Amino acid sequence: MLKYLIDTGFFNVGYLLEESESVANYLYSTRSSSTINFVLDENNFPKQLVNRIKACATKSESPTNILMTGDTTLIDLLIGRTTDLSHIADSKFDILPNATPTQQLEHIERLKNHKLLQVDTPRTQELSQLEQSLGISTTRANVILSSHIEKELIDIGDESRMIFAKLAARQMCKDYVKQTYIKTGDCLLIPYLNELWGYDSNLLNIIVKHGTVTQAKVQVGYWIEYLPRNNLSRFPSSPCNGQLFDFFAKCDNHSNGLQVVRYLNDKSFISTRFDDGSNTPLFLGDMDCINFLLSKNNRIFPWLTHLNIVDLDLCIYVLQTQCSYISDQWAYLVALAAVSIRDIPLIHRLISLRPGIFKKSGLLMLAYSLGGDLSPRLEKSLAKISSLFHWRRIGDFSNIDVFEGAYKHLTSGADRDELLLNMIERAVYLNRIETWTVGGTGWNSS
């Protein structure tokens, strides 16, 4: 758009030249290599402006933002390969978003080259030590798995494991390595990560969400066989924290996640939690996951009392089999969804399974307004609408069927007149009075 305005003369390029430093700061703050390259192309913008923007590349926060593009060619053009940027060392650097492990390692090396990160030990010594550590890690993983019958192991290769090992040594890369490495399915680096980081129960959570049962076996086996003595005092009798269920609820692969949880369950692991178990996340698991959680074999989540199941069919299944696991609040939300998509059979089932939620006036009016054979089933609840609050809601809702269903149960008198008057006031206030005048309803307040 800016290029179009300049080309057509609607925008004065002189202003951009005067404010070139502000323009540069804003441009580099986008951290978008495609946008920056477009603006720096002299075929798109005047050469004088391009040169001024380039001149600002090492000022203020611009070097940080340029480095975070991850574009090697652009970084070399604007900053150079070894320019000393230690004057901005206090800036917050992070890993690159959506980058591969190789790209992340290149990013770390660039930060070192620009003196923004501490340089590691001499490279030959670093590689020698890492190769030895990775060899030990592989041996330990294989020893742990020797007592298990495993399918063919996923093996990403020594080169890829070396990249992950180098990244893992940087605190800023720790979470990235956990997520990205476990997603590969490889397990031979797990002992090394434990040696490097010490006891970390969150690694098991990541395995539940993104990994495999083989990785879980190596992780648990390491804790049992190789956990350093100085960490034993920090190792609980059951090393599963309450977050394990949260990771299981949203695991990438339901089958893999359930295999991991069943393995931990068979190993007598118990996920500890310090609330009443009602504050659980949305559960995205399948029928097999649900059946395990509802079964008597589930010992790993002894505190589990509620499931906020997203799938409507699974939610109805639980309502029919073990109704208490679905709270009234969650059943109410399911009913709202059923009403919104006009799923009459589902609403009927919910009325049978959890009739109490339809006593709430909003849901009651929505369901009743759908008409048909729902109306007789909800008639008794509608007949109990007699408070000022409820009749104001009828005015808000302004549905003739709902009004008539409730009106025929009102007894005459001053109270009735007051309720009707308040209802009409609400309808007028919300400009819905036409609902009551078009077609006629056959009622009056006399």
Secondary structure, DSSP 8 states (H G I E B T S, - for coil): -HHHHHHTTSS-HHHHHHTHHHHHHHHHHT--HHHHHHHH-TTTS-HHHHHHHHHTTTSTTHHHHHHTT--HHHHHHHT-SS---GGGTTS-----TT--HHHHHHHHHHHHHTTSS---S-HHHHHHHHHHHHHHHHHHHHHHHTTS---S-----HHHHHHHHHHHTSGGGHHHHHHHHHHH---TTHHHHHHHH---HHHHHHHHHH--HHHHHHHHHHHHHT--GGGGGG--SS-B-THHHHHHHT-S-HHHHHHHHHHHHHTT--B--SS-S----EE---HHHHHHHHSTT--S-TT----EE-SHHHHHHHHHH-GGGS-HHHHHHHHHHHHHTT-HHHHHHHHHH-GGGGGSHHHHHHHHHT-TTHHHHHHHHHHT--SHHHHHHHHHH--HHHHHHHHTT--SSHHHHHHHHHHHHHHHHTT-THHHHSS--S----
